[in-house]
């Protein structure tokens, strides 16, 4: 079996002031267990970021994206408190505002359209709140590094500058 790529995509599909969110409740041993995230996943061999985006959105939602935008690169570092596990993932962050097809069920959790104003009420990664703010501000392409120990955000660096947490 081939090792998982460190490269991933994450997409927030938008419609009338809502994002399509995935409540990750189905997979065992899931770093995202019980959290709400966008849709996406790991690159497969020979995929470009767009190839991965389109395939993952199709697999998880049944939707075919027809209008999307690459918004930023997120370096996501996670480690266990006891240092027994450490992983870095490089995530291509997209938003999409055009799609075709009908929403299907997802084997990774429950898909739900969530009002953008209600996002802060969901169980999110702390760093996701930072990039939601950047998306809301329509910030040009950005690089965001997020470092976690367990569920606690320890460091956030935006375009090379540390952010106050």
N, CA, C and O of each residue as an XYZ file, in Angstrom:
660
protein
N       0.835     -1.185      0.000
C       0.000      0.000      0.000
C       0.877      1.244      0.000
O       1.873      1.318      0.719
N       0.495      2.210     -0.807
C       1.253      3.452     -0.938
C       0.987      4.351      0.276
O      -0.138      4.425      0.770
N       2.040      5.035      0.748
C       1.921      5.948      1.870
C       1.076      7.162      1.465
O       1.134      7.619      0.323
N       0.287      7.678      2.428
C      -0.534      8.857      2.153
C       0.334     10.054      1.819
O       1.378     10.260      2.437
N      -0.087     10.833      0.858
C       0.620     12.048      0.494
C       0.492     13.081      1.612
O      -0.516     13.122      2.317
N       1.517     13.910      1.766
C       1.445     15.025      2.715
C       0.702     16.205      2.101
O       0.442     17.200      2.778
N       0.362     16.096      0.826
C      -0.364     17.163      0.132
C      -1.849     16.855      0.126
O      -2.259     15.738     -0.189
N      -2.653     17.849      0.475
C      -4.108     17.672      0.511
C      -4.802     18.892     -0.080
O      -4.188     19.936     -0.299
N      -6.078     18.734     -0.327
C      -6.931     19.862     -0.687
C      -8.042     19.971      0.346
O      -8.416     18.987      0.985
N      -8.559     21.177      0.498
C      -9.722     21.427      1.338
C     -10.546     22.487      0.623
O     -10.010     23.505      0.184
N     -11.840     22.251      0.506
C     -12.697     23.165     -0.241
C     -13.941     23.523      0.563
O     -14.574     22.671      1.186
N     -14.266     24.801      0.528
C     -15.517     25.287      1.097
C     -16.401     25.729     -0.069
O     -16.146     26.742     -0.721
N     -17.446     24.939     -0.309
C     -18.399     25.236     -1.379
C     -19.424     26.201     -0.810
O     -19.993     25.964      0.256
N     -19.656     27.303     -1.538
C     -20.538     28.373     -1.059
C     -21.826     28.431     -1.861
O     -21.845     28.185     -3.067
N     -22.892     28.761     -1.163
C     -24.148     29.105     -1.814
C     -24.954     29.980     -0.859
O     -25.103     29.643      0.315
N     -25.462     31.077     -1.344
C     -26.294     32.020     -0.581
C     -25.901     32.142      0.896
O     -26.673     31.805      1.794
N     -24.670     32.637      1.121
C     -24.158     32.916      2.474
C     -24.015     31.675      3.354
O     -24.033     31.771      4.581
N     -23.874     30.511      2.721
C     -23.657     29.263      3.459
C     -22.456     28.537      2.878
O     -22.130     28.692      1.701
N     -21.802     27.740      3.720
C     -20.747     26.827      3.285
C     -21.249     25.411      3.476
O     -21.982     25.117      4.420
N     -20.841     24.529      2.559
C     -21.098     23.106      2.739
C     -20.037     22.581      3.697
O     -18.843     22.638      3.402
N     -20.476     22.070      4.846
C     -19.572     21.594      5.884
C     -19.748     20.087      6.063
O     -20.836     19.545      5.870
N     -18.664     19.430      6.432
C     -18.663     18.003      6.697
C     -18.413     17.785      8.178
O     -17.353     18.136      8.695
N     -19.397     17.201      8.862
C     -19.259     16.858     10.281
C     -18.641     15.469     10.326
O     -19.304     14.481     10.010
N     -17.360     15.391     10.723
C     -16.599     14.139     10.655
C     -16.957     13.230     11.833
O     -16.369     13.332     12.910
N     -17.904     12.361     11.619
C     -18.376     11.481     12.691
C     -18.266      9.994     12.342
O     -18.598      9.149     13.174
N     -17.811      9.654     11.134
C     -17.888      8.267     10.672
C     -16.604      7.459     10.773
O     -16.658      6.248     10.988
N     -15.465      8.094     10.625
C     -14.206      7.348     10.568
C     -13.622      7.128     11.962
O     -13.700      7.998     12.830
N     -13.033      5.940     12.159
C     -12.308      5.660     13.401
C     -10.891      6.220     13.267
O     -10.388      6.367     12.153
N     -10.249      6.530     14.385
C      -8.872      7.055     14.391
C      -8.709      8.236     13.435
O      -7.766      8.282     12.645
N      -9.624      9.173     13.517
C      -9.668     10.330     12.637
C      -9.221     11.562     13.416
O      -9.831     11.912     14.426
N      -8.152     12.225     12.951
C      -7.676     13.438     13.628
C      -8.770     14.519     13.635
O      -8.761     15.407     14.487
N      -9.703     14.439     12.689
C     -10.805     15.400     12.589
C     -12.090     14.925     13.278
O     -13.136     15.558     13.132
N     -12.024     13.820     14.025
C     -13.212     13.226     14.649
C     -14.045     14.283     15.373
O     -13.526     15.048     16.185
N     -15.343     14.313     15.068
C     -16.354     15.196     15.663
C     -16.211     16.670     15.287
O     -17.001     17.499     15.741
N     -15.220     17.008     14.468
C     -15.072     18.404     14.041
C     -15.828     18.626     12.731
O     -16.169     17.682     12.018
N     -16.076     19.893     12.443
C     -16.695     20.318     11.195
C     -15.588     20.887     10.313
O     -14.844     21.772     10.734
N     -15.482     20.373      9.086
C     -14.459     20.833      8.155
C     -15.089     20.954      6.760
O     -16.262     20.639      6.562
N     -14.286     21.413      5.810
C     -14.723     21.413      4.416
C     -14.526     20.024      3.837
O     -14.268     19.067      4.567
N     -14.649     19.919      2.524
C     -14.454     18.636      1.852
C     -13.105     18.634      1.149
O     -12.614     19.679      0.724
N     -12.516     17.462      1.032
C     -11.219     17.354      0.372
C     -10.495     16.135      0.861
O     -11.076     15.272      1.520
N      -9.211     16.063      0.535
C      -8.438     14.914      0.967
C      -7.061     14.892      0.362
O      -6.589     15.889     -0.184
N      -6.418     13.743      0.464
C      -5.031     13.561      0.055
C      -4.884     13.389     -1.458
O      -5.705     12.753     -2.117
N      -3.810     13.978     -1.980
C      -3.462     13.807     -3.389
C      -3.203     12.326     -3.666
O      -2.689     11.605     -2.811
N      -3.559     11.891     -4.850
C      -3.158     10.594     -5.347
C      -2.010     10.808     -6.329
O      -1.741     11.933     -6.751
N      -1.338      9.713     -6.687
C      -0.175      9.799     -7.573
C      -0.503     10.566     -8.856
O      -1.541     10.348     -9.481
N       0.397     11.458     -9.225
C       0.332     12.251    -10.465
C      -0.788     13.283    -10.501
O      -1.060     13.840    -11.564
N      -1.455     13.560     -9.367
C      -2.519     14.565     -9.372
C      -1.960     15.969     -9.154
O      -1.017     16.172     -8.388
N      -2.558     16.915     -9.837
C      -2.331     18.330     -9.553
C      -3.284     18.724     -8.418
O      -4.188     17.959     -8.082
N      -3.090     19.908     -7.824
C      -4.055     20.339     -6.804
C      -5.495     20.343     -7.338
O      -6.422     19.944     -6.633
N      -5.674     20.792     -8.572
C      -7.028     20.843     -9.136
C      -7.598     19.454     -9.395
O      -8.787     19.219     -9.181
N      -6.754     18.534     -9.855
C      -7.201     17.145    -10.045
C      -7.723     16.585     -8.722
O      -8.800     15.992     -8.663
N      -6.931     16.787     -7.656
C      -7.301     16.270     -6.334
C      -8.588     16.925     -5.847
O      -9.489     16.249     -5.351
N      -8.666     18.240     -5.990
C      -9.863     18.986     -5.572
C     -11.112     18.422     -6.242
O     -12.084     18.081     -5.567
N     -11.086     18.324     -7.557
C     -12.272     17.889     -8.299
C     -12.656     16.455     -7.945
O     -13.835     16.151     -7.765
N     -11.649     15.567     -7.845
C     -11.933     14.172     -7.497
C     -12.502     14.069     -6.089
O     -13.522     13.409     -5.887
N     -11.863     14.709     -5.108
C     -12.313     14.606     -3.722
C     -13.715     15.194     -3.530
O     -14.543     14.604     -2.836
N     -13.979     16.340     -4.134
C     -15.320     16.933     -4.012
C     -16.352     15.984     -4.609
O     -17.409     15.768     -4.017
N     -16.057     15.419     -5.771
C     -16.983     14.469     -6.406
C     -17.216     13.249     -5.514
O     -18.359     12.842     -5.302
N     -16.116     12.658     -4.983
C     -16.243     11.456     -4.158
C     -17.028     11.712     -2.873
O     -17.814     10.866     -2.446
N     -16.819     12.874     -2.257
C     -17.441     13.144     -0.957
C     -18.829     13.765     -1.043
O     -19.613     13.660     -0.100
N     -19.142     14.418     -2.178
C     -20.420     15.149     -2.242
C     -21.297     14.769     -3.426
O     -22.504     15.008     -3.386
N     -20.728     14.181     -4.483
C     -21.479     13.930     -5.705
C     -21.604     15.164     -6.582
O     -22.293     15.128     -7.602
N     -20.946     16.260     -6.200
C     -21.020     17.508     -6.961
C     -19.811     17.661     -7.882
O     -18.696     17.275     -7.532
N     -20.050     18.229     -9.063
C     -18.988     18.546    -10.007
C     -18.761     20.052     -9.958
O     -19.647     20.828    -10.315
N     -17.576     20.465     -9.516
C     -17.280     21.898     -9.433
C     -17.099     22.483    -10.819
O     -16.430     21.895    -11.668
N     -17.705     23.658    -11.050
C     -17.534     24.349    -12.329
C     -16.961     25.754    -12.124
O     -16.587     26.410    -13.096
N     -16.885     26.225    -10.877
C     -16.276     27.514    -10.576
C     -15.636     27.434     -9.192
O     -16.320     27.244     -8.186
N     -14.309     27.582     -9.161
C     -13.582     27.466     -7.890
C     -12.339     28.350     -7.948
O     -11.906     28.777     -9.018
N     -11.777     28.613     -6.762
C     -10.632     29.518     -6.652
C      -9.654     29.007     -5.593
O     -10.054     28.667     -4.479
N      -8.370     28.958     -5.953
C      -7.294     28.580     -5.032
C      -7.032     29.789     -4.143
O      -6.620     30.840     -4.633
N      -7.268     29.649     -2.834
C      -7.231     30.798     -1.923
C      -5.965     30.887     -1.085
O      -5.536     31.983     -0.724
N      -5.362     29.736     -0.773
C      -4.174     29.796      0.060
C      -3.561     28.438      0.283
O      -4.143     27.404     -0.041
N      -2.352     28.468      0.854
C      -1.651     27.260      1.229
C      -1.565     27.243      2.753
O      -1.066     28.185      3.368
N      -2.056     26.165      3.348
C      -2.051     26.039      4.802
C      -1.111     24.892      5.174
O      -1.304     23.751      4.754
N      -0.091     25.220      5.970
C       0.811     24.211      6.519
C       0.247     23.836      7.876
O       0.200     24.660      8.789
N      -0.177     22.596      8.004
C      -0.877     22.115      9.195
C       0.036     21.125      9.896
O       0.276     20.029      9.389
N       0.551     21.510     11.068
C       1.429     20.617     11.830
C       0.689     20.162     13.085
O       0.132     20.975     13.824
N       0.694     18.860     13.311
C      -0.017     18.263     14.448
C       0.929     17.321     15.170
O       1.646     16.544     14.540
N       0.928     17.392     16.500
C       1.678     16.396     17.267
C       0.945     16.055     18.553
O       0.159     16.840     19.083
N       1.238     14.842     19.034
C       0.688     14.382     20.316
C       1.484     15.035     21.440
O       2.662     15.352     21.274
N       0.836     15.231     22.580
C       1.486     15.867     23.725
C       2.714     15.080     24.176
O       3.703     15.668     24.615
N       2.655     13.759     24.071
C       3.780     12.935     24.518
C       4.849     12.759     23.427
O       5.794     11.988     23.598
N       4.693     13.480     22.304
C       5.642     13.463     21.174
C       5.709     12.109     20.459
O       6.625     11.873     19.671
N       4.748     11.220     20.727
C       4.759      9.898     20.098
C       4.313      9.941     18.633
O       4.470      8.962     17.904
N       3.760     11.074     18.211
C       3.264     11.194     16.845
C       3.396     12.647     16.417
O       3.075     13.563     17.175
N       3.868     12.846     15.203
C       3.999     14.185     14.641
C       3.770     14.082     13.141
O       4.256     13.155     12.493
N       3.032     15.034     12.596
C       2.716     14.980     11.167
C       2.562     16.397     10.633
O       2.020     17.273     11.308
N       3.045     16.610      9.414
C       2.856     17.892      8.735
C       2.134     17.624      7.421
O       2.478     16.704      6.679
N       1.138     18.438      7.155
C       0.333     18.327      5.947
C       0.333     19.701      5.279
O       0.271     20.728      5.954
N       0.403     19.710      3.958
C       0.363     20.943      3.184
C      -0.959     20.955      2.429
O      -1.185     20.147      1.528
N      -1.819     21.877      2.810
C      -3.201     21.864      2.358
C      -3.474     23.025      1.393
O      -3.270     24.190      1.733
N      -3.928     22.694      0.212
C      -4.342     23.685     -0.775
C      -5.794     24.040     -0.471
O      -6.685     23.199     -0.582
N      -6.019     25.287     -0.088
C      -7.349     25.731      0.337
C      -8.084     26.404     -0.821
O      -7.577     27.332     -1.452
N      -9.283     25.912     -1.077
C     -10.117     26.424     -2.171
C     -11.486     26.859     -1.647
O     -11.971     26.377     -0.623
N     -12.086     27.787     -2.387
C     -13.520     28.023     -2.252
C     -14.127     27.778     -3.633
O     -13.458     27.930     -4.656
N     -15.392     27.402     -3.643
C     -16.091     27.145     -4.903
C     -17.470     27.783     -4.828
O     -18.137     27.722     -3.795
N     -17.892     28.394     -5.927
C     -19.216     29.020     -5.942
C     -20.072     28.556     -7.112
O     -21.125     29.130     -7.388
N     -19.613     27.514     -7.797
C     -20.396     26.953     -8.883
C     -20.223     25.449     -8.943
O     -19.106     24.938     -8.872
N     -21.324     24.752     -9.073
C     -21.279     23.290     -9.135
C     -22.506     22.773     -9.858
O     -23.506     23.473    -10.017
N     -22.400     21.518    -10.293
C     -23.519     20.816    -10.926
C     -23.747     19.527    -10.169
O     -22.831     18.987     -9.548
N     -24.972     19.036    -10.224
C     -25.289     17.751     -9.630
C     -26.089     17.874     -8.349
O     -26.438     18.969     -7.908
N     -26.367     16.727     -7.767
C     -27.142     16.646     -6.531
C     -26.256     16.131     -5.413
O     -25.462     15.212     -5.613
N     -26.391     16.721     -4.241
C     -25.624     16.316     -3.074
C     -25.949     14.870     -2.700
O     -27.115     14.482     -2.630
N     -24.894     14.078     -2.462
C     -25.066     12.685     -2.051
C     -24.584     12.525     -0.611
O     -24.032     13.458     -0.030
N     -24.792     11.356     -0.047
C     -24.291     11.081      1.301
C     -22.788     10.855      1.249
O     -22.248     10.408      0.237
N     -22.119     11.171      2.355
C     -20.674     11.026      2.444
C     -20.328      9.967      3.480
O     -20.877      9.973      4.581
N     -19.412      9.049      3.131
C     -19.055      7.977      4.060
C     -18.096      8.448      5.168
O     -17.742      7.664      6.049
N     -17.677      9.720      5.130
C     -16.775     10.251      6.155
C     -17.501     11.049      7.226
O     -16.904     11.439      8.229
N     -18.788     11.291      7.014
C     -19.555     12.070      7.984
C     -20.829     12.602      7.358
O     -21.317     12.086      6.352
N     -21.355     13.650      7.981
C     -22.630     14.233      7.561
C     -22.373     15.578      6.898
O     -21.721     16.448      7.475
N     -22.890     15.745      5.678
C     -22.780     17.011      4.964
C     -23.961     17.905      5.324
O     -25.101     17.446      5.394
N     -23.676     19.182      5.550
C     -24.740     20.115      5.905
C     -24.377     21.529      5.450
O     -23.240     21.972      5.615
N     -25.362     22.233      4.874
C     -25.164     23.638      4.527
C     -25.293     24.444      5.816
O     -26.312     24.362      6.502
N     -24.258     25.225      6.146
C     -24.222     25.983      7.390
C     -24.077     27.468      7.064
O     -23.214     27.863      6.281
N     -24.933     28.283      7.677
C     -24.858     29.731      7.517
C     -23.484     30.207      7.989
O     -23.018     29.809      9.057
N     -22.837     31.062      7.190
C     -21.498     31.549      7.540
C     -21.484     32.223      8.917
O     -20.477     32.170      9.623
N     -22.580     32.845      9.290
C     -22.648     33.518     10.596
C     -22.684     32.520     11.753
O     -22.433     32.900     12.897
N     -22.989     31.253     11.477
C     -23.087     30.219     12.518
C     -21.812     29.377     12.651
O     -21.734     28.518     13.530
N     -20.820     29.609     11.800
C     -19.618     28.782     11.812
C     -18.933     28.759     13.175
O     -18.450     27.714     13.611
N     -18.889     29.900     13.845
C     -18.180     29.973     15.133
C     -18.857     29.131     16.217
O     -18.250     28.854     17.251
N     -20.105     28.724     15.990
C     -20.822     27.882     16.957
C     -20.511     26.393     16.777
O     -20.917     25.570     17.598
N     -19.794     26.049     15.708
C     -19.468     24.654     15.435
C     -18.160     24.269     16.107
O     -17.360     25.131     16.469
N     -17.949     22.961     16.270
C     -16.685     22.454     16.787
C     -15.700     22.430     15.614
O     -15.698     21.515     14.790
N     -14.857     23.479     15.572
C     -13.881     23.663     14.504
C     -12.476     23.600     15.075
O     -12.282     23.774     16.278
N     -11.498     23.351     14.218
C     -10.112     23.590     14.592
C      -9.967     25.097     14.800
O     -10.561     25.878     14.057
N      -9.190     25.516     15.794
C      -9.002     26.951     16.062
C      -8.436     27.671     14.843
O      -8.842     28.791     14.534
N      -7.503     27.031     14.154
C      -6.899     27.642     12.979
C      -7.878     27.853     11.841
O      -7.712     28.772     11.039
N      -8.905     27.002     11.763
C      -9.921     27.172     10.712
C     -10.616     28.522     10.870
O     -10.996     29.143      9.878
N     -10.782     28.977     12.104
C     -11.410     30.282     12.351
C     -10.570     31.395     11.750
O     -11.104     32.403     11.287
N      -9.247     31.212     11.756
C      -8.354     32.203     11.148
C      -8.562     32.231      9.645
O      -8.732     33.307      9.072
N      -8.553     31.065      8.985
C      -8.711     31.150      7.532
C     -10.122     31.492      7.110
O     -10.306     32.040      6.024
N     -11.138     31.191      7.927
C     -12.484     31.696      7.606
C     -12.493     33.223      7.600
O     -13.128     33.848      6.751
N     -11.776     33.816      8.564
C     -11.688     35.283      8.612
C     -10.984     35.810      7.356
O     -11.426     36.795      6.763
N      -9.898     35.160      6.955
C      -9.173     35.578      5.756
C     -10.050     35.446      4.512
O     -10.015     36.309      3.635
N     -10.834     34.373      4.433
C     -11.750     34.197      3.301
C     -12.822     35.278      3.307
O     -13.153     35.836      2.261
N     -13.361     35.571      4.482
C     -14.402     36.600      4.612
C     -13.874     37.972      4.188
O     -14.593     38.761      3.576
N     -12.611     38.244      4.520
C     -11.979     39.518      4.143
C     -11.587     39.537      2.662
O     -11.098     40.548      2.159
N     -11.803     38.425      1.976
C     -11.428     38.262      0.568
C      -9.943     38.556      0.364
O      -9.534     39.155     -0.630
N      -9.163     38.119      1.328
C      -7.719     38.322      1.287
C      -7.133     37.626      0.071
O      -7.533     36.512     -0.271
N      -6.173     38.294     -0.588
C      -5.507     37.629     -1.714
C      -4.792     36.372     -1.230
O      -4.723     36.118     -0.027
N      -4.275     35.605     -2.142
C      -3.615     34.338     -1.829
C      -2.713     34.483     -0.601
O      -1.941     35.436     -0.501
N      -2.817     33.535      0.327
C      -2.054     33.615      1.570
C      -1.405     32.274      1.905
O      -1.798     31.219      1.406
N      -0.397     32.360      2.767
C       0.262     31.181      3.331
C       0.062     31.243      4.836
O       0.425     32.227      5.480
N      -0.515     30.194      5.390
C      -0.821     30.151      6.819
C      -0.247     28.870      7.406
O      -0.545     27.775      6.931
N       0.580     29.009      8.444
C       1.113     27.845      9.151
C       0.394     27.729     10.478
O       0.328     28.691     11.244
N      -0.146     26.548     10.751
C      -0.869     26.268     11.991
C      -0.205     25.087     12.680
O      -0.099     24.005     12.101
N       0.243     25.290     13.919
C       0.898     24.221     14.676
C       0.069     23.879     15.902
O      -0.267     24.750     16.704
N      -0.257     22.593     16.036
C      -1.097     22.099     17.115
C      -0.354     21.068     17.955
O       0.457     20.296     17.444
N      -0.646     21.070     19.258
C      -0.336     19.948     20.128
C      -1.693     19.452     20.592
O      -2.421     20.146     21.302
N      -2.021     18.214     20.169
C      -3.376     17.669     20.358
C      -4.364     18.650     19.710
O      -4.193     18.990     18.539
N      -5.379     19.108     20.424
C      -6.379     20.031     19.865
C      -6.056     21.496     20.110
O      -6.851     22.369     19.763
N      -4.906     21.778     20.702
C      -4.592     23.161     21.071
C      -3.678     23.820     20.047
O      -2.591     23.320     19.755
N      -4.132     24.947     19.506
C      -3.337     25.710     18.558
C      -2.207     26.399     19.322
O      -2.458     27.197     20.224
N      -0.971     26.089     18.960
C       0.206     26.631     19.647
C       0.857     27.768     18.877
O       1.502     28.635     19.467
N       0.686     27.765     17.546
C       1.327     28.784     16.725
C       0.516     28.984     15.456
O       0.009     28.030     14.866
N       0.403     30.249     15.045
C      -0.202     30.596     13.763
C       0.679     31.665     13.124
O       0.970     32.693     13.735
N       1.098     31.407     11.889
C       1.990     32.324     11.177
C       1.358     32.612      9.821
O       1.152     31.702      9.018
N       1.055     33.878      9.570
C       0.410     34.300      8.330
C       1.429     35.026      7.457
O       1.972     36.056      7.856
N       1.682     34.495      6.280
C       2.636     35.097      5.337
C       3.955     35.446      6.019
O       4.524     36.513      5.785
N       4.439     34.529      6.872
C       5.734     34.701      7.513
C       5.734     35.505      8.798
O       6.788     35.685      9.408
N       4.565     35.997      9.230
C       4.486     36.798     10.453
C       3.604     36.088     11.484
O       2.481     35.678     11.188
N       4.139     35.953     12.696
C       3.397     35.295     13.775
C       2.148     36.097     14.130
O       2.183     37.326     14.194
N       1.054     35.390     14.358
C      -0.195     36.010     14.793
C      -0.337     35.841     16.300
O       0.125     34.848     16.862
N      -0.973     36.802     16.952
C      -1.293     36.659     18.364
C      -2.416     35.646     18.501
O      -3.395     35.696     17.757
N      -2.281     34.736     19.439
C      -3.322     33.721     19.651
C      -4.227     34.099     20.807
O      -5.159     33.361     21.128
